[in-house]
Amino acid sequence: MARSTFYKYVRAGPATATAQAMRKREGLKATAPNQYLHVDTTHVKVDPDNTLSIAIVSDNFSRLCWGEHRAEQGCG
């Protein structure tokens, strides 16, 4: 952080800088199973020619993992 930016936040006071940073956000709240399903995907480069892809499906209410899939993709 630059010195001028630091002093700008100091002059603004702690209420301005920390209140915005610490504001709690509320996401999706399920009240029963199967209302909201989440799909998380990740791609990992294992070497220059191959990428490993992982997908996970989970339930928002129970946090149960419904399924997962792994696939390796080649570039050539």
C-alpha positions as CSV (number, residue, x, y, z in Angstrom):
1,M,0.0,0.0,0.0
2,A,1.3,3.4,-0.9
3,R,2.0,5.9,1.9
4,S,-0.5,8.4,0.5
5,T,-3.2,5.7,0.5
6,F,-2.4,4.7,4.0
7,Y,-2.8,8.3,5.2
8,K,-6.0,8.7,3.3
9,Y,-7.5,5.8,5.2
10,V,-6.2,7.1,8.5
11,R,-7.8,10.5,7.9
12,A,-11.1,8.8,6.9
13,G,-11.2,7.2,10.3
14,P,-11.8,3.6,11.3
15,A,-15.5,3.7,10.9
16,T,-15.3,4.3,7.2
17,A,-12.6,1.9,6.2
18,T,-13.5,-1.1,8.5
19,A,-17.3,-0.8,8.2
20,Q,-17.3,-1.4,4.5
21,A,-14.7,-4.2,4.7
22,M,-16.4,-6.0,7.5
23,R,-20.0,-5.8,6.3
24,K,-21.4,-9.3,6.5
25,R,-22.9,-10.6,3.3
26,E,-25.7,-13.2,3.4
27,G,-25.9,-15.8,0.7
28,L,-28.5,-18.4,-0.3
29,K,-30.2,-20.0,2.7
30,A,-32.0,-23.3,2.0
31,T,-34.8,-24.3,4.3
32,A,-35.1,-27.9,2.9
33,P,-32.9,-30.3,1.0
34,N,-32.7,-30.0,-2.8
35,Q,-33.6,-26.3,-3.0
36,Y,-30.2,-25.1,-4.1
37,L,-27.4,-27.3,-5.6
38,H,-23.9,-25.9,-6.1
39,V,-21.4,-27.0,-8.7
40,D,-17.8,-26.2,-8.0
41,T,-15.2,-26.7,-10.8
42,T,-11.5,-26.6,-10.6
43,H,-8.9,-26.9,-13.4
44,V,-5.3,-27.8,-12.4
45,K,-2.5,-27.8,-14.9
46,V,-0.5,-30.9,-14.1
47,D,2.1,-30.5,-16.8
48,P,2.5,-28.4,-19.9
49,D,0.2,-30.6,-22.0
50,N,-2.4,-31.9,-19.5
51,T,-5.1,-30.3,-17.4
52,L,-7.0,-32.1,-14.6
53,S,-10.6,-30.9,-14.2
54,I,-12.7,-31.7,-11.1
55,A,-16.4,-30.9,-10.7
56,I,-18.3,-31.4,-7.4
57,V,-22.1,-31.1,-6.9
58,S,-23.3,-30.4,-3.4
59,D,-26.5,-29.6,-1.6
60,N,-26.8,-26.2,0.1
61,F,-29.0,-27.4,3.0
62,S,-27.2,-30.6,4.1
63,R,-23.8,-29.8,2.6
64,L,-24.0,-33.4,1.2
65,C,-21.7,-34.1,-1.8
66,W,-24.0,-35.5,-4.5
67,G,-21.3,-36.4,-6.9
68,E,-17.9,-35.6,-8.3
69,H,-16.2,-36.1,-11.7
70,R,-12.6,-36.0,-12.7
71,A,-11.3,-35.7,-16.2
72,E,-7.9,-35.3,-17.7
73,Q,-7.6,-33.3,-20.8
74,G,-4.7,-33.4,-23.2
75,C,-3.6,-30.6,-25.4
76,G,-2.5,-32.7,-28.3
